[in-house]
């Protein structure tokens, strides 16, 4: 069974690539506490900028959950909302292509339709 310390280590280990070593020094972010943590980071001024950025990144990564929580999304400033959305839309562009079985089935049906087309009778040639 994991202890609370092991869970915290696992969580921050997951975030270390994005948030750096300071992630281990701050509380775990969740949808329930992110607004309070953001308020605290803003009160700290320049000293809280790293935490503020980390919390806004969390909100960006969990954008739909933030949107579904009116008490959270409604309390953000317009600038914070825009920043969260900009973070969400940032990053590299990716083109993804997916082939479904429906396409394969449809392709096969075209061949059957062509084979069922009326053939000219030998006397008409």
Secondary structure, 3 states (H helix, E strand, C coil): CCCHHHHHHHHHHHHHHHHCHHHHHCCCCCCCCHHHHHHHHHHCHHHHHHHHHHHHHHHHHCHHHHHCCHHHHCCCCHHHHHHHHHHHHCCCCCCCCCCCHHHHHHHHHHHHHHHCCCCCCHHHC
